[in-house]
Amino acid sequence: MNQPRKEFIISITARDRVGIIHDVAGEISYMNGDLADMRQQVLHGCFSMILYVSFPGTVDREEITRRLIAISDEDSPMEVSVRELDQSLPPSADENNCYVLTASGADRIGFVATVTRFCKDHRINILDLTTTVDDNRYIMILYVDLGDCASMDRLRTNLAEFAEATDLNMVLQHNEIFKATNEIKIF
């Protein structure tokens, strides 16, 4: 008989060190956690990770937090946040409405705020966002859900006007086109 499971979002930050992903994944596995999705990155020496995990119904938020903090070491104590998910969360984005929006321009204060304001004003839900600075050029890659946008034609017109007004290079393409043109082929 299948035991009921509970779903959690777990956020972890710490000073980066070798083996931290293994330590976290091993502890989750030890608690019989099913690691369904995760994102991890190191920013300026700071390790950050967010995970979506389901655990047996007997595992609670406090146990998860306690066990993950216990794998910290002296040089990189972990900050752990655990949130149990309820069943009232909205469904995942429809892949047909998912696009990749890229924005690039001269590095300046307010770059992210400017682009994300456009997204907010046009009901574009940002699902994933990555930024980097290269040779004084700021580059953003946004994975977005356009399911709440009223008109694609109007959105494209507004995006072109916005890009010109803000001196940004912006490209919006369907996720399937982006994947097809950027996929690494292994022969």
N, C-alpha and C positions, 0 to 999 in steps of 0.2 A: 504494500500500500504506500502510495506517495505521501510523504510528509509535506504539509503546507510550508511555503517559503515566504520570506519577507524580502522586499527590495530596498536597497540603500544606495545613496550617493555618498561617496567618501572623498574628501579632499585632504591631501597631504602636502605639506611643505617642510623643507629641511635644507641644511647645507648639503650640497651634492657630495656623494661618495660612491665608490665602486660597490656594487652589490645591492643597492637600496631597492631596486625593482624586484630582484629575486627575493629579498627579505619580505617585502610587502606581499608579493604573490604567494610565497610559501606560507605565510601566516594566514592569508585568506583561504588557501587550499586546506590548511590544517583545520580550520573552522568549518570545512565543507562548503565554502563559498563558491558560487559559480560566477566567475569574472566574465561578464558579458560584453563590457565596453570600457575603454580607458583612453585617456590622453595624458601624455607625459612630456615635459620639456624642462630643460635647464636654462634659466635666464640669469646671466651674470653670476654664475656659481650657486644659484638657488634652485634646488630641485622642486618641481611642482608636479602634482599628479592628481587627476580626478578619475574616479572609477564608478562604474555602475555594477553592483554586485547583488546577487540574491543569496540569502542564507537560510538554513533550516529555521522554522518558526521558533525554535528554542533559543536562538542566538539573538541577543538584543543590542541596542545601540551602545550601551555602556561596556559590554564585553568586547565589542569590536574596537572601540576607542582604547580601552585598557590594553588589549593585546597588541595593537599596532604601536602605541606609544612605548610599550615594553621592548620593541626591537630597535629603538633608538640607540645610538651610541653617544659617548661623551662629546665628540666633535660635531655631531649633527643631530641634535635633539629634534624630534618630529613634532610638528603641530598638526593635529588631526581633527577634522570635523566630520561628523557622521550624521546624515539626515535620512530618516526612514521615509520612503515614498508611500503616498496613499494612492488609492485607485482612481482618484478624481483628476489625475494629470491628463492634459490633452494628448491626443494621439500623435505619433511621429509625423513628420512632414511627408507629404505625397511626393515621391521622386519626380513626378511629372512637373511639379512646381519648383524644383530645385535648380538654382543657377549659380554660376560663379561670377562674382563681380570683382574686378581688379581696379585699383586706383593707384596712381603713382604721380609724383610731382616733387618739387623742391621740398626738402625737409624743413618743417616749420612747426611752431607751437600751434596746437589746435587742429592738426591734420586729422586725427582720428575723430575728434568731436565734430568736425565739419562733415566728414563723409557719413558718420553714423547719424547725424541730424537729418541728412537727406533720406537715409533709410527709414528713420522714424516717421518723417513727414509723409512718406509714400507707402507706409505700412509694409515695409520689407523687414521680414524677421531674419535676423542674423543667427545662423546656426553654428558657424565656426568662423574664426577670424585669426589671421596671422599677419604680423607686420615685421618689417625689417628696414634698416637704413643701409644703403650701399652707395658710397661715393656721393654723399649729401643728397641722395634721392630717397624719398620715403616710399615704400611699396606696401600696399595692403592687398591681401587676398581674402575675400569674404565668400563663404558658402552660405547662400541665402535661400529663403523660402518666399516665393512670390504669390502664394495662395490667397493672400488677402488684398492683393493689388487689383484695382478696378479694371484697368486697361493696359495691356502690354504696349500698344502703340503709344499711348500717352506717356507711359513710364519711360520708354526709350527717348521720346522727345524731351521730356523733363531732364533726363540724365544727360543728354547732349548739351542742353542749355546750362545745366549745373556745372558740368565739366569745363565748359568755356568760361563761365563766370568765375570759377575758382582756380583756373589755370591748372587743371588736373587732366591727366590722361586716364580715361575710364572705359572699360570694356565689360559688357554684360553678355554672357553666353550660357546656353543651357548646359547643365552639368554633363550630359552625355556627350556633347560636342567637345567640352573642355577635356573630358577623360580621353576621348578618341584622339585628340590632337596633342595630348601631353603624356600619353601612356608610354612607358618604356617597354619596348618589345624585346623579348628574349628569344633568340633563335636556337 
